[in-house]
Amino acid sequence: MLQPKKSKYRKQFRGRMKGLSLRATKLNFGDYGLKSQGRGWLTDQQIEAARVAISHYIKRAGRIWIRVFPDKPVSGKTAGAKMGGGKGDITHYVVVVKPGRILFELGGISQPIAQEAMRLAAAKLPFKTKFISRES
């Protein structure tokens, strides 16, 4: 699964997700994209599930760009652990997604195929998304 090789600090605060995305709001690589309309945490497993859904549908035609990377560690304590004792161990990594962020891009395929591939990928994600293209 996706996770950073090294990080400056091992654990992070949860933070807030207010406002709109300031980066990755326009198509830079492909002709079609999947843009977030909701906000939340996207886990490494959800990114991988969406990637597999896209690549399975387009059958190795075209090119896929993943525009997000899970670099925020999420810690959790084991079930049944008593209160106190500090922050738990890192369980997985997430990326904070705000509205307007481009998650995936596709290039080198026709629009109907790209639209269906993105629809299948959107079903794997925990928030609302929108299909975008260079023409629109």
N, CA, C and O atoms as CSV, one atom per row, in Angstrom:
chain,resi,resn,atom,element,x,y,z
A,1,MET,N,N,0.833,-1.193,0.000
A,1,MET,CA,C,0.000,0.000,0.000
A,1,MET,C,C,0.878,1.258,0.000
A,1,MET,O,O,2.075,1.197,0.282
A,2,LEU,N,N,0.272,2.366,-0.314
A,2,LEU,CA,C,1.008,3.632,-0.366
A,2,LEU,C,C,1.289,4.149,1.041
A,2,LEU,O,O,0.396,4.197,1.887
A,3,GLN,N,N,2.515,4.528,1.277
A,3,GLN,CA,C,2.892,5.194,2.519
A,3,GLN,C,C,4.254,5.842,2.323
A,3,GLN,O,O,5.050,5.378,1.507
A,4,PRO,N,N,4.529,6.918,3.067
A,4,PRO,CA,C,5.811,7.604,2.876
A,4,PRO,C,C,6.990,6.758,3.335
A,4,PRO,O,O,6.872,5.966,4.271
A,5,LYS,N,N,8.134,6.933,2.663
A,5,LYS,CA,C,9.344,6.212,3.072
A,5,LYS,C,C,9.883,6.777,4.380
A,5,LYS,O,O,10.228,6.036,5.301
A,6,LYS,N,N,9.948,8.114,4.441
A,6,LYS,CA,C,10.433,8.794,5.646
A,6,LYS,C,C,9.533,9.984,5.934
A,6,LYS,O,O,8.933,10.548,5.019
A,7,SER,N,N,9.436,10.367,7.193
A,7,SER,CA,C,8.713,11.592,7.529
A,7,SER,C,C,9.444,12.291,8.673
A,7,SER,O,O,10.128,11.653,9.473
A,8,LYS,N,N,9.290,13.595,8.734
A,8,LYS,CA,C,10.006,14.377,9.736
A,8,LYS,C,C,9.494,14.041,11.138
A,8,LYS,O,O,10.275,13.891,12.079
A,9,TYR,N,N,8.158,13.926,11.261
A,9,TYR,CA,C,7.563,13.593,12.548
A,9,TYR,C,C,6.732,12.329,12.393
A,9,TYR,O,O,6.031,12.146,11.398
A,10,ARG,N,N,6.824,11.452,13.402
A,10,ARG,CA,C,6.177,10.147,13.316
A,10,ARG,C,C,4.653,10.242,13.402
A,10,ARG,O,O,3.948,9.533,12.684
A,11,LYS,N,N,4.138,11.120,14.283
A,11,LYS,CA,C,2.697,11.224,14.511
A,11,LYS,C,C,2.232,12.656,14.303
A,11,LYS,O,O,2.989,13.600,14.528
A,12,GLN,N,N,0.968,12.818,13.868
A,12,GLN,CA,C,0.404,14.143,13.609
A,12,GLN,C,C,-0.912,14.307,14.347
A,12,GLN,O,O,-1.555,13.331,14.734
A,13,PHE,N,N,-1.302,15.576,14.538
A,13,PHE,CA,C,-2.640,15.876,15.037
A,13,PHE,C,C,-3.644,15.623,13.912
A,13,PHE,O,O,-3.277,15.540,12.740
A,14,ARG,N,N,-4.919,15.503,14.294
A,14,ARG,CA,C,-5.954,15.216,13.301
A,14,ARG,C,C,-6.210,16.403,12.374
A,14,ARG,O,O,-6.420,16.207,11.177
A,15,GLY,N,N,-6.196,17.622,12.895
A,15,GLY,CA,C,-6.353,18.808,12.073
A,15,GLY,C,C,-7.788,19.098,11.682
A,15,GLY,O,O,-8.715,18.400,12.095
A,16,ARG,N,N,-7.960,20.149,10.871
A,16,ARG,CA,C,-9.278,20.548,10.377
A,16,ARG,C,C,-9.278,20.542,8.854
A,16,ARG,O,O,-8.230,20.668,8.221
A,17,MET,N,N,-10.472,20.393,8.274
A,17,MET,CA,C,-10.568,20.283,6.819
A,17,MET,C,C,-11.424,21.396,6.234
A,17,MET,O,O,-12.193,21.152,5.304
A,18,LYS,N,N,-11.308,22.618,6.758
A,18,LYS,CA,C,-12.170,23.683,6.254
A,18,LYS,C,C,-11.588,24.303,4.988
A,18,LYS,O,O,-10.390,24.195,4.725
A,19,GLY,N,N,-12.445,24.951,4.212
A,19,GLY,CA,C,-12.003,25.644,3.009
A,19,GLY,C,C,-11.957,24.748,1.785
A,19,GLY,O,O,-12.302,23.567,1.830
A,20,LEU,N,N,-11.511,25.360,0.676
A,20,LEU,CA,C,-11.405,24.647,-0.595
A,20,LEU,C,C,-9.958,24.260,-0.855
A,20,LEU,O,O,-9.040,24.796,-0.234
A,21,SER,N,N,-9.763,23.333,-1.768
A,21,SER,CA,C,-8.414,22.905,-2.123
A,21,SER,C,C,-7.673,24.035,-2.836
A,21,SER,O,O,-8.236,24.697,-3.708
A,22,LEU,N,N,-6.428,24.251,-2.470
A,22,LEU,CA,C,-5.624,25.308,-3.071
A,22,LEU,C,C,-4.688,24.768,-4.146
A,22,LEU,O,O,-4.192,25.534,-4.972
A,23,ARG,N,N,-4.443,23.483,-4.145
A,23,ARG,CA,C,-3.543,22.878,-5.122
A,23,ARG,C,C,-4.253,21.735,-5.840
A,23,ARG,O,O,-5.257,21.205,-5.363
A,24,ALA,N,N,-3.705,21.368,-6.999
A,24,ALA,CA,C,-4.243,20.259,-7.815
A,24,ALA,C,C,-5.712,20.464,-8.139
A,24,ALA,O,O,-6.524,19.558,-7.950
A,25,THR,N,N,-6.062,21.664,-8.630
A,25,THR,CA,C,-7.452,21.960,-8.966
A,25,THR,C,C,-7.698,21.981,-10.467
A,25,THR,O,O,-8.846,22.110,-10.893
A,26,LYS,N,N,-6.650,21.858,-11.282
A,26,LYS,CA,C,-6.786,21.850,-12.740
A,26,LYS,C,C,-6.111,20.604,-13.316
A,26,LYS,O,O,-5.201,20.042,-12.707
A,27,LEU,N,N,-6.564,20.184,-14.488
A,27,LEU,CA,C,-5.947,19.043,-15.165
A,27,LEU,C,C,-4.559,19.444,-15.644
A,27,LEU,O,O,-4.419,20.437,-16.358
A,28,ASN,N,N,-3.535,18.693,-15.265
A,28,ASN,CA,C,-2.169,18.994,-15.659
A,28,ASN,C,C,-1.565,17.936,-16.577
A,28,ASN,O,O,-0.661,18.242,-17.353
A,29,PHE,N,N,-2.045,16.710,-16.502
A,29,PHE,CA,C,-1.397,15.618,-17.213
A,29,PHE,C,C,-2.307,14.997,-18.275
A,29,PHE,O,O,-1.925,14.911,-19.442
A,30,GLY,N,N,-3.496,14.568,-17.884
A,30,GLY,CA,C,-4.390,13.856,-18.797
A,30,GLY,C,C,-5.459,14.749,-19.388
A,30,GLY,O,O,-5.459,15.966,-19.201
A,31,ASP,N,N,-6.391,14.100,-20.120
A,31,ASP,CA,C,-7.501,14.812,-20.756
A,31,ASP,C,C,-8.764,14.767,-19.910
A,31,ASP,O,O,-9.652,15.604,-20.071
A,32,TYR,N,N,-8.847,13.795,-19.008
A,32,TYR,CA,C,-10.036,13.623,-18.169
A,32,TYR,C,C,-9.603,13.460,-16.721
A,32,TYR,O,O,-8.508,12.972,-16.442
A,33,GLY,N,N,-10.470,13.874,-15.801
A,33,GLY,CA,C,-10.121,13.776,-14.397
A,33,GLY,C,C,-11.314,13.503,-13.510
A,33,GLY,O,O,-12.464,13.610,-13.936
A,34,LEU,N,N,-11.024,13.148,-12.268
A,34,LEU,CA,C,-12.042,12.938,-11.246
A,34,LEU,C,C,-11.780,13.960,-10.151
A,34,LEU,O,O,-10.758,13.904,-9.468
A,35,LYS,N,N,-12.724,14.907,-9.987
A,35,LYS,CA,C,-12.554,16.020,-9.064
A,35,LYS,C,C,-13.430,15.811,-7.836
A,35,LYS,O,O,-14.594,15.428,-7.956
A,36,SER,N,N,-12.878,16.058,-6.669
A,36,SER,CA,C,-13.607,15.893,-5.415
A,36,SER,C,C,-14.595,17.034,-5.220
A,36,SER,O,O,-14.278,18.194,-5.484
A,37,GLN,N,N,-15.798,16.696,-4.754
A,37,GLN,CA,C,-16.775,17.720,-4.394
A,37,GLN,C,C,-17.069,17.697,-2.901
A,37,GLN,O,O,-17.758,18.576,-2.384
A,38,GLY,N,N,-16.549,16.695,-2.217
A,38,GLY,CA,C,-16.727,16.591,-0.781
A,38,GLY,C,C,-15.381,16.682,-0.094
A,38,GLY,O,O,-14.355,16.903,-0.736
A,39,ARG,N,N,-15.395,16.510,1.208
A,39,ARG,CA,C,-14.141,16.565,1.956
A,39,ARG,C,C,-14.049,15.357,2.873
A,39,ARG,O,O,-15.058,14.793,3.296
A,40,GLY,N,N,-12.822,14.979,3.168
A,40,GLY,CA,C,-12.626,13.849,4.058
A,40,GLY,C,C,-11.230,13.284,3.932
A,40,GLY,O,O,-10.369,13.839,3.250
A,41,TRP,N,N,-11.030,12.173,4.602
A,41,TRP,CA,C,-9.761,11.461,4.532
A,41,TRP,C,C,-9.881,10.356,3.509
A,41,TRP,O,O,-10.865,9.616,3.494
A,42,LEU,N,N,-8.879,10.242,2.651
A,42,LEU,CA,C,-8.822,9.185,1.658
A,42,LEU,C,C,-7.686,8.252,2.066
A,42,LEU,O,O,-6.534,8.679,2.148
A,43,THR,N,N,-7.999,6.983,2.323
A,43,THR,CA,C,-6.983,6.049,2.799
A,43,THR,C,C,-6.213,5.446,1.631
A,43,THR,O,O,-6.636,5.529,0.478
A,44,ASP,N,N,-5.084,4.841,1.950
A,44,ASP,CA,C,-4.270,4.175,0.931
A,44,ASP,C,C,-5.044,3.042,0.262
A,44,ASP,O,O,-4.860,2.795,-0.930
A,45,GLN,N,N,-5.897,2.356,0.999
A,45,GLN,CA,C,-6.671,1.248,0.437
A,45,GLN,C,C,-7.736,1.741,-0.534
A,45,GLN,O,O,-7.993,1.097,-1.552
A,46,GLN,N,N,-8.361,2.883,-0.227
A,46,GLN,CA,C,-9.370,3.441,-1.117
A,46,GLN,C,C,-8.746,3.922,-2.425
A,46,GLN,O,O,-9.329,3.744,-3.494
A,47,ILE,N,N,-7.554,4.534,-2.341
A,47,ILE,CA,C,-6.847,4.974,-3.544
A,47,ILE,C,C,-6.513,3.768,-4.421
A,47,ILE,O,O,-6.700,3.805,-5.637
A,48,GLU,N,N,-6.025,2.712,-3.799
A,48,GLU,CA,C,-5.651,1.502,-4.540
A,48,GLU,C,C,-6.879,0.841,-5.167
A,48,GLU,O,O,-6.811,0.376,-6.305
A,49,ALA,N,N,-8.000,0.793,-4.442
A,49,ALA,CA,C,-9.228,0.189,-4.974
A,49,ALA,C,C,-9.732,0.966,-6.191
A,49,ALA,O,O,-10.179,0.366,-7.168
A,50,ALA,N,N,-9.664,2.293,-6.135
A,50,ALA,CA,C,-10.093,3.125,-7.265
A,50,ALA,C,C,-9.146,2.945,-8.448
A,50,ALA,O,O,-9.592,2.876,-9.593
A,51,ARG,N,N,-7.850,2.867,-8.182
A,51,ARG,CA,C,-6.864,2.674,-9.244
A,51,ARG,C,C,-7.085,1.337,-9.960
A,51,ARG,O,O,-7.029,1.265,-11.187
A,52,VAL,N,N,-7.332,0.294,-9.186
A,52,VAL,CA,C,-7.575,-1.037,-9.752
A,52,VAL,C,C,-8.848,-1.023,-10.603
A,52,VAL,O,O,-8.880,-1.618,-11.679
A,53,ALA,N,N,-9.899,-0.343,-10.123
A,53,ALA,CA,C,-11.156,-0.266,-10.872
A,53,ALA,C,C,-10.949,0.428,-12.215
A,53,ALA,O,O,-11.480,-0.012,-13.235
A,54,ILE,N,N,-10.171,1.518,-12.213
A,54,ILE,CA,C,-9.894,2.245,-13.464
A,54,ILE,C,C,-9.073,1.381,-14.414
A,54,ILE,O,O,-9.443,1.210,-15.575
A,55,SER,N,N,-7.965,0.840,-13.928
A,55,SER,CA,C,-7.060,0.092,-14.811
A,55,SER,C,C,-7.723,-1.194,-15.331
A,55,SER,O,O,-7.432,-1.638,-16.441
A,56,HIS,N,N,-8.603,-1.780,-14.536
A,56,HIS,CA,C,-9.318,-2.980,-14.983
A,56,HIS,C,C,-10.271,-2.642,-16.121
A,56,HIS,O,O,-10.405,-3.411,-17.073
A,57,TYR,N,N,-10.933,-1.492,-16.023
A,57,TYR,CA,C,-11.912,-1.131,-17.050
A,57,TYR,C,C,-11.251,-0.681,-18.352
A,57,TYR,O,O,-11.713,-1.038,-19.435
A,58,ILE,N,N,-10.175,0.098,-18.255
A,58,ILE,CA,C,-9.555,0.606,-19.489
A,58,ILE,C,C,-8.605,-0.408,-20.128
A,58,ILE,O,O,-8.080,-0.163,-21.214
A,59,LYS,N,N,-8.382,-1.527,-19.472
A,59,LYS,CA,C,-7.602,-2.649,-20.022
A,59,LYS,C,C,-6.240,-2.225,-20.566
A,59,LYS,O,O,-5.902,-2.541,-21.707
A,60,ARG,N,N,-5.475,-1.529,-19.776
A,60,ARG,CA,C,-4.095,-1.115,-20.075
A,60,ARG,C,C,-3.988,-0.143,-21.246
A,60,ARG,O,O,-2.883,0.122,-21.719
A,61,ALA,N,N,-5.101,0.391,-21.720
A,61,ALA,CA,C,-5.052,1.434,-22.749
A,61,ALA,C,C,-4.933,2.771,-22.027
A,61,ALA,O,O,-5.393,2.906,-20.893
A,62,GLY,N,N,-4.327,3.748,-22.667
A,62,GLY,CA,C,-4.226,5.065,-22.042
A,62,GLY,C,C,-3.250,5.085,-20.883
A,62,GLY,O,O,-2.442,4.175,-20.703
A,63,ARG,N,N,-3.349,6.142,-20.110
A,63,ARG,CA,C,-2.415,6.373,-19.001
A,63,ARG,C,C,-3.185,6.909,-17.804
A,63,ARG,O,O,-4.108,7.707,-17.972
A,64,ILE,N,N,-2.819,6.479,-16.594
A,64,ILE,CA,C,-3.471,6.924,-15.358
A,64,ILE,C,C,-2.464,7.728,-14.524
A,64,ILE,O,O,-1.314,7.321,-14.363
A,65,TRP,N,N,-2.907,8.856,-14.006
A,65,TRP,CA,C,-2.105,9.627,-13.053
A,65,TRP,C,C,-2.875,9.710,-11.753
A,65,TRP,O,O,-4.049,10.082,-11.738
A,66,ILE,N,N,-2.206,9.358,-10.650
A,66,ILE,CA,C,-2.807,9.484,-9.314
A,66,ILE,C,C,-2.272,10.784,-8.731
A,66,ILE,O,O,-1.063,10.931,-8.549
A,67,ARG,N,N,-3.159,11.725,-8.439
A,67,ARG,CA,C,-2.739,13.061,-8.021
A,67,ARG,C,C,-2.720,13.232,-6.498
A,67,ARG,O,O,-2.464,14.333,-6.011
A,68,VAL,N,N,-2.981,12.182,-5.753
A,68,VAL,CA,C,-2.973,12.269,-4.290
A,68,VAL,C,C,-2.022,11.224,-3.723
A,68,VAL,O,O,-1.823,10.166,-4.321
A,69,PHE,N,N,-1.438,11.522,-2.574
A,69,PHE,CA,C,-0.556,10.569,-1.907
A,69,PHE,C,C,-0.819,10.619,-0.401
A,69,PHE,O,O,-0.809,11.699,0.189
A,70,PRO,N,N,-1.053,9.463,0.228
A,70,PRO,CA,C,-1.354,9.446,1.665
A,70,PRO,C,C,-0.096,9.652,2.508
A,70,PRO,O,O,0.709,8.733,2.665
A,71,ASP,N,N,0.068,10.848,3.044
A,71,ASP,CA,C,1.260,11.162,3.838
A,71,ASP,C,C,0.929,11.532,5.283
A,71,ASP,O,O,1.828,11.869,6.054
A,72,LYS,N,N,-0.351,11.472,5.659
A,72,LYS,CA,C,-0.746,11.820,7.023
A,72,LYS,C,C,-0.960,10.538,7.831
A,72,LYS,O,O,-1.842,9.746,7.502
A,73,PRO,N,N,-0.164,10.322,8.886
A,73,PRO,CA,C,-0.335,9.111,9.686
A,73,PRO,C,C,-1.556,9.207,10.601
A,73,PRO,O,O,-1.827,10.255,11.187
A,74,VAL,N,N,-2.282,8.104,10.714
A,74,VAL,CA,C,-3.431,8.023,11.619
A,74,VAL,C,C,-3.099,6.979,12.668
A,74,VAL,O,O,-2.753,5.842,12.346
A,75,SER,N,N,-3.209,7.380,13.930
A,75,SER,CA,C,-2.882,6.441,15.008
A,75,SER,C,C,-4.161,5.897,15.628
A,75,SER,O,O,-5.214,6.532,15.554
A,76,GLY,N,N,-4.067,4.743,16.227
A,76,GLY,CA,C,-5.206,4.133,16.882
A,76,GLY,C,C,-4.733,3.214,17.984
A,76,GLY,O,O,-3.702,2.552,17.863
A,77,LYS,N,N,-5.491,3.181,19.052
A,77,LYS,CA,C,-5.146,2.268,20.145
A,77,LYS,C,C,-5.896,0.958,19.938
A,77,LYS,O,O,-6.947,0.936,19.297
A,78,THR,N,N,-5.374,-0.101,20.463
A,78,THR,CA,C,-6.008,-1.412,20.308
A,78,THR,C,C,-7.344,-1.452,21.029
A,78,THR,O,O,-7.588,-0.686,21.961
A,79,ALA,N,N,-8.200,-2.352,20.584
A,79,ALA,CA,C,-9.498,-2.524,21.231
A,79,ALA,C,C,-9.280,-3.046,22.651
A,79,ALA,O,O,-8.503,-3.976,22.868
A,80,GLY,N,N,-9.949,-2.458,23.578
A,80,GLY,CA,C,-9.823,-2.891,24.967
A,80,GLY,C,C,-8.699,-2.222,25.729
A,80,GLY,O,O,-8.470,-2.548,26.894
A,81,ALA,N,N,-7.988,-1.289,25.099
A,81,ALA,CA,C,-6.903,-0.580,25.807
A,81,ALA,C,C,-7.512,0.424,26.775
A,81,ALA,O,O,-8.520,1.064,26.474
A,82,LYS,N,N,-6.888,0.553,27.940
A,82,LYS,CA,C,-7.402,1.480,28.948
A,82,LYS,C,C,-7.046,2.916,28.585
A,82,LYS,O,O,-6.146,3.152,27.778
A,83,MET,N,N,-7.748,3.871,29.176
A,83,MET,CA,C,-7.487,5.286,28.924
A,83,MET,C,C,-6.090,5.653,29.406
A,83,MET,O,O,-5.557,5.049,30.337
A,84,GLY,N,N,-5.504,6.660,28.749
A,84,GLY,CA,C,-4.160,7.102,29.131
A,84,GLY,C,C,-3.112,6.302,28.396
A,84,GLY,O,O,-3.424,5.508,27.509
A,85,GLY,N,N,-1.887,6.515,28.765
A,85,GLY,CA,C,-0.790,5.762,28.154
A,85,GLY,C,C,-0.294,6.361,26.856
A,85,GLY,O,O,0.487,5.731,26.144
A,86,GLY,N,N,-0.736,7.576,26.533
A,86,GLY,CA,C,-0.213,8.258,25.354
A,86,GLY,C,C,-0.934,7.913,24.071
A,86,GLY,O,O,-1.924,7.181,24.065
A,87,LYS,N,N,-0.418,8.451,22.996
A,87,LYS,CA,C,-1.012,8.273,21.665
A,87,LYS,C,C,-0.686,6.875,21.148
A,87,LYS,O,O,0.402,6.355,21.398
A,88,GLY,N,N,-1.621,6.274,20.434
A,88,GLY,CA,C,-1.446,4.915,19.933
A,88,GLY,C,C,-0.469,4.817,18.774
A,88,GLY,O,O,0.064,5.824,18.308
A,89,ASP,N,N,-0.243,3.602,18.318
A,89,ASP,CA,C,0.656,3.357,17.188
A,89,ASP,C,C,-0.023,3.751,15.874
A,89,ASP,O,O,-1.247,3.853,15.803
A,90,ILE,N,N,0.784,3.969,14.844
A,90,ILE,CA,C,0.251,4.320,13.528
A,90,ILE,C,C,-0.405,3.086,12.911
A,90,ILE,O,O,0.211,2.026,12.807
A,91,THR,N,N,-1.685,3.247,12.500
A,91,THR,CA,C,-2.415,2.132,11.900
A,91,THR,C,C,-2.406,2.210,10.380
A,91,THR,O,O,-2.258,1.188,9.710
A,92,HIS,N,N,-2.564,3.411,9.827
A,92,HIS,CA,C,-2.562,3.585,8.377
A,92,HIS,C,C,-2.279,5.044,8.035
A,92,HIS,O,O,-2.121,5.886,8.919
A,93,TYR,N,N,-2.219,5.329,6.716
A,93,TYR,CA,C,-1.943,6.688,6.244
A,93,TYR,C,C,-3.114,7.176,5.402
A,93,TYR,O,O,-3.773,6.388,4.723
A,94,VAL,N,N,-3.369,8.484,5.452
A,94,VAL,CA,C,-4.462,9.088,4.695
A,94,VAL,C,C,-3.969,10.356,4.005
A,94,VAL,O,O,-2.906,10.886,4.328
A,95,VAL,N,N,-4.766,10.829,3.049
A,95,VAL,CA,C,-4.542,12.145,2.456
A,95,VAL,C,C,-5.800,12.961,2.749
A,95,VAL,O,O,-6.913,12.452,2.616
A,96,VAL,N,N,-5.628,14.223,3.146
A,96,VAL,CA,C,-6.753,15.110,3.411
A,96,VAL,C,C,-7.227,15.668,2.076
A,96,VAL,O,O,-6.461,16.313,1.361
A,97,VAL,N,N,-8.492,15.419,1.740
A,97,VAL,CA,C,-9.052,15.878,0.472
A,97,VAL,C,C,-10.106,16.936,0.752
A,97,VAL,O,O,-11.013,16.731,1.558
A,98,LYS,N,N,-9.972,18.076,0.072
A,98,LYS,CA,C,-10.937,19.170,0.183
A,98,LYS,C,C,-11.653,19.328,-1.159
A,98,LYS,O,O,-11.158,18.834,-2.172
A,99,PRO,N,N,-12.801,20.001,-1.192
A,99,PRO,CA,C,-13.511,20.176,-2.469
A,99,PRO,C,C,-12.650,20.896,-3.504
A,99,PRO,O,O,-11.974,21.874,-3.185
A,100,GLY,N,N,-12.678,20.407,-4.747
A,100,GLY,CA,C,-11.918,21.003,-5.835
A,100,GLY,C,C,-10.638,20.265,-6.167
A,100,GLY,O,O,-9.995,20.576,-7.170
A,101,ARG,N,N,-10.253,19.307,-5.362
A,101,ARG,CA,C,-9.002,18.568,-5.578
A,101,ARG,C,C,-9.178,17.511,-6.669
A,101,ARG,O,O,-10.152,16.758,-6.656
A,102,ILE,N,N,-8.243,17.458,-7.604
A,102,ILE,CA,C,-8.256,16.413,-8.635
A,102,ILE,C,C,-7.585,15.177,-8.049
A,102,ILE,O,O,-6.461,15.246,-7.551
A,103,LEU,N,N,-8.284,14.047,-8.114
A,103,LEU,CA,C,-7.786,12.813,-7.510
A,103,LEU,C,C,-7.078,11.923,-8.533
A,103,LEU,O,O,-5.993,11.404,-8.273
A,104,PHE,N,N,-7.702,11.754,-9.690
A,104,PHE,CA,C,-7.144,10.905,-10.745
A,104,PHE,C,C,-7.248,11.625,-12.080
A,104,PHE,O,O,-8.152,12.433,-12.294
A,105,GLU,N,N,-6.311,11.323,-12.980
A,105,GLU,CA,C,-6.374,11.833,-14.347
A,105,GLU,C,C,-6.160,10.682,-15.317
A,105,GLU,O,O,-5.431,9.733,-15.027
A,106,LEU,N,N,-6.803,10.780,-16.469
A,106,LEU,CA,C,-6.698,9.769,-17.520
A,106,LEU,C,C,-6.366,10.441,-18.836
A,106,LEU,O,O,-6.835,11.548,-19.103
A,107,GLY,N,N,-5.569,9.791,-19.658
A,107,GLY,CA,C,-5.247,10.312,-20.982
A,107,GLY,C,C,-5.094,9.192,-21.978
A,107,GLY,O,O,-4.811,8.053,-21.605
A,108,GLY,N,N,-5.284,9.512,-23.259
A,108,GLY,CA,C,-5.067,8.539,-24.320
A,108,GLY,C,C,-6.213,7.593,-24.579
A,108,GLY,O,O,-6.029,6.570,-25.238
A,109,ILE,N,N,-7.417,7.915,-24.068
A,109,ILE,CA,C,-8.594,7.078,-24.328
A,109,ILE,C,C,-9.779,7.971,-24.666
A,109,ILE,O,O,-9.720,9.186,-24.476
A,110,SER,N,N,-10.861,7.368,-25.171
A,110,SER,CA,C,-12.039,8.144,-25.566
A,110,SER,C,C,-12.854,8.555,-24.335
A,110,SER,O,O,-12.742,7.956,-23.265
A,111,GLN,N,N,-13.668,9.583,-24.518
A,111,GLN,CA,C,-14.433,10.134,-23.385
A,111,GLN,C,C,-15.416,9.141,-22.760
A,111,GLN,O,O,-15.465,9.055,-21.533
A,112,PRO,N,N,-16.212,8.375,-23.545
A,112,PRO,CA,C,-17.153,7.444,-22.899
A,112,PRO,C,C,-16.457,6.399,-22.024
A,112,PRO,O,O,-16.957,6.045,-20.956
A,113,ILE,N,N,-15.307,5.910,-22.481
A,113,ILE,CA,C,-14.557,4.919,-21.697
A,113,ILE,C,C,-14.012,5.560,-20.429
A,113,ILE,O,O,-14.083,4.973,-19.350
A,114,ALA,N,N,-13.464,6.775,-20.563
A,114,ALA,CA,C,-12.925,7.488,-19.404
A,114,ALA,C,C,-14.023,7.787,-18.391
A,114,ALA,O,O,-13.817,7.665,-17.183
A,115,GLN,N,N,-15.196,8.182,-18.893
A,115,GLN,CA,C,-16.308,8.534,-17.996
A,115,GLN,C,C,-16.765,7.312,-17.193
A,115,GLN,O,O,-17.015,7.413,-15.992
A,116,GLU,N,N,-16.872,6.172,-17.853
A,116,GLU,CA,C,-17.294,4.952,-17.155
A,116,GLU,C,C,-16.234,4.478,-16.171
A,116,GLU,O,O,-16.567,4.017,-15.079
A,117,ALA,N,N,-14.952,4.586,-16.545
A,117,ALA,CA,C,-13.862,4.195,-15.642
A,117,ALA,C,C,-13.871,5.070,-14.388
A,117,ALA,O,O,-13.687,4.572,-13.277
A,118,MET,N,N,-14.085,6.370,-14.571
A,118,MET,CA,C,-14.139,7.287,-13.427
A,118,MET,C,C,-15.367,7.041,-12.562
A,118,MET,O,O,-15.310,7.214,-11.345
A,119,ARG,N,N,-16.485,6.635,-13.183
A,119,ARG,CA,C,-17.686,6.311,-12.412
A,119,ARG,C,C,-17.438,5.105,-11.502
A,119,ARG,O,O,-17.868,5.080,-10.349
A,120,LEU,N,N,-16.738,4.113,-12.045
A,120,LEU,CA,C,-16.411,2.927,-11.252
A,120,LEU,C,C,-15.458,3.276,-10.105
A,120,LEU,O,O,-15.578,2.742,-9.002
A,121,ALA,N,N,-14.511,4.181,-10.381
A,121,ALA,CA,C,-13.565,4.600,-9.346
A,121,ALA,C,C,-14.271,5.412,-8.270
A,121,ALA,O,O,-13.963,5.276,-7.086
A,122,ALA,N,N,-15.221,6.260,-8.678
A,122,ALA,CA,C,-15.941,7.116,-7.728
A,122,ALA,C,C,-16.746,6.288,-6.728
A,122,ALA,O,O,-16.978,6.722,-5.599
A,123,ALA,N,N,-17.169,5.099,-7.144
A,123,ALA,CA,C,-17.929,4.220,-6.255
A,123,ALA,C,C,-17.070,3.704,-5.103
A,123,ALA,O,O,-17.596,3.278,-4.075
A,124,LYS,N,N,-15.751,3.744,-5.276
A,124,LYS,CA,C,-14.832,3.259,-4.232
A,124,LYS,C,C,-14.434,4.366,-3.251
A,124,LYS,O,O,-13.764,4.091,-2.255
A,125,LEU,N,N,-14.836,5.607,-3.518
A,125,LEU,CA,C,-14.392,6.742,-2.711
A,125,LEU,C,C,-15.465,7.164,-1.720
A,125,LEU,O,O,-16.653,6.982,-1.986
A,126,PRO,N,N,-15.064,7.729,-0.567
A,126,PRO,CA,C,-16.022,8.027,0.502
A,126,PRO,C,C,-16.730,9.368,0.379
A,126,PRO,O,O,-17.462,9.742,1.296
A,127,PHE,N,N,-16.547,10.111,-0.712
A,127,PHE,CA,C,-17.228,11.390,-0.876
A,127,PHE,C,C,-17.653,11.578,-2.320
A,127,PHE,O,O,-17.281,10.799,-3.198
A,128,LYS,N,N,-18.442,12.629,-2.558
A,128,LYS,CA,C,-18.971,12.912,-3.875
A,128,LYS,C,C,-17.863,13.419,-4.799
A,128,LYS,O,O,-16.993,14.180,-4.376
A,129,THR,N,N,-17.904,12.992,-6.059
A,129,THR,CA,C,-16.916,13.428,-7.031
A,129,THR,C,C,-17.595,13.842,-8.320
A,129,THR,O,O,-18.794,13.632,-8.498
A,130,LYS,N,N,-16.817,14.436,-9.224
A,130,LYS,CA,C,-17.344,14.937,-10.493
A,130,LYS,C,C,-16.352,14.620,-11.601
A,130,LYS,O,O,-15.143,14.774,-11.425
A,131,PHE,N,N,-16.873,14.170,-12.755
A,131,PHE,CA,C,-16.040,13.896,-13.920
A,131,PHE,C,C,-15.778,15.200,-14.652
A,131,PHE,O,O,-16.711,15.956,-14.923
A,132,ILE,N,N,-14.510,15.474,-14.979
A,132,ILE,CA,C,-14.180,16.694,-15.721
A,132,ILE,C,C,-13.312,16.333,-16.923
A,132,ILE,O,O,-12.643,15.300,-16.947
A,133,SER,N,N,-13.346,17.225,-17.927
A,133,SER,CA,C,-12.513,17.018,-19.110
A,133,SER,C,C,-11.906,18.350,-19.535
A,133,SER,O,O,-12.341,19.412,-19.090
A,134,ARG,N,N,-10.907,18.283,-20.394
A,134,ARG,CA,C,-10.250,19.498,-20.879
A,134,ARG,C,C,-11.180,20.383,-21.676
A,134,ARG,O,O,-11.067,21.608,-21.624
A,135,GLU,N,N,-12.113,19.773,-22.426
A,135,GLU,CA,C,-13.023,20.553,-23.275
A,135,GLU,C,C,-13.963,21.432,-22.460
A,135,GLU,O,O,-14.232,22.573,-22.833
A,136,SER,N,N,-14.467,20.894,-21.336
A,136,SER,CA,C,-15.463,21.650,-20.548
A,136,SER,C,C,-14.830,22.669,-19.625
A,136,SER,O,O,-15.537,23.374,-18.905
